[in-house]
Protein backbone atom coordinates (compact mmCIF):
# COMPACT_ATOMS: atom_id res chain seq x y z
CA UNK A 1 0.00 0.00 0.00
CA UNK A 2 2.83 2.39 0.78
CA UNK A 3 4.38 1.85 -2.65
CA UNK A 4 1.17 2.95 -4.32
CA UNK A 5 1.00 6.12 -2.24
CA UNK A 6 4.64 6.98 -2.74
CA UNK A 7 4.32 6.11 -6.42
CA UNK A 8 1.43 8.54 -6.69
CA UNK A 9 3.48 11.25 -5.05
CA UNK A 10 6.34 10.45 -7.38
CA UNK A 11 4.14 11.00 -10.44
CA UNK A 12 2.75 14.21 -8.98
CA UNK A 13 6.29 15.42 -8.44
CA UNK A 14 7.22 14.56 -12.03
CA UNK A 15 4.17 16.46 -13.33
CA UNK A 16 5.03 19.49 -11.18
CA UNK A 17 8.62 19.43 -12.41
CA UNK A 18 7.42 19.26 -16.04
CA UNK A 19 5.11 22.23 -15.49
CA UNK A 20 7.92 24.24 -13.91
CA UNK A 21 10.25 23.26 -16.76
CA UNK A 22 7.70 24.42 -19.33
CA UNK A 23 7.37 27.76 -17.54
CA UNK A 24 11.15 28.17 -17.47
CA UNK A 25 11.37 27.39 -21.20
CA UNK A 26 8.64 29.94 -21.98
CA UNK A 27 10.39 32.56 -19.87
CA UNK A 28 13.69 31.92 -21.66
CA UNK A 29 11.93 32.20 -25.02
CA UNK A 30 10.49 35.56 -23.98
CA UNK A 31 13.95 36.75 -22.93
CA UNK A 32 15.45 35.62 -26.24
CA UNK A 33 12.78 37.52 -28.18
CA UNK A 34 13.36 40.61 -26.04
CA UNK A 35 17.13 40.50 -26.56
CA UNK A 36 16.69 39.99 -30.30
CA UNK A 37 14.32 42.93 -30.43
CA UNK A 38 16.76 45.18 -28.56
CA UNK A 39 19.60 44.06 -30.83
CA UNK A 40 17.53 44.80 -33.92
CA UNK A 41 16.71 48.27 -32.58
CA UNK A 42 20.37 48.96 -31.85
CA UNK A 43 21.38 47.79 -35.32
CA UNK A 44 18.72 49.98 -36.89
CA UNK A 45 19.93 53.02 -34.92
CA UNK A 46 23.55 52.27 -35.88
CA UNK A 47 22.67 52.02 -39.56
CA UNK A 48 20.67 55.22 -39.34
CA UNK A 49 23.56 57.04 -37.67
CA UNK A 50 25.97 55.88 -40.39
CA UNK A 51 23.57 56.97 -43.12
CA UNK A 52 23.19 60.38 -41.50
CA UNK A 53 26.97 60.77 -41.27
CA UNK A 54 27.30 59.76 -44.92
CA UNK A 55 24.69 62.31 -46.00
CA UNK A 56 26.33 64.99 -43.88
CA UNK A 57 29.72 64.17 -45.41
CA UNK A 58 28.24 64.31 -48.90
CA UNK A 59 26.71 67.73 -48.17
CA UNK A 60 30.07 69.03 -46.95
CA UNK A 61 31.82 67.73 -50.06
CA UNK A 62 29.17 69.21 -52.33
CA UNK A 63 29.37 72.54 -50.52
CA UNK A 64 33.14 72.50 -50.83
CA UNK A 65 32.91 71.69 -54.54
CA UNK A 66 30.36 74.44 -55.07
CA UNK A 67 32.56 76.92 -53.23
CA UNK A 68 35.60 75.88 -55.29
CA UNK A 69 33.60 76.26 -58.50
CA UNK A 70 32.37 79.69 -57.41
CA UNK A 71 35.94 80.78 -56.63
CA UNK A 72 37.07 79.74 -60.11
CA UNK A 73 34.55 82.04 -61.78
Secondary structure as GFF3:
##gff-version 3
##sequence-region A 1 73
A	DSSP	alpha_helix	2	72	.	.	.	ID=ss1
###
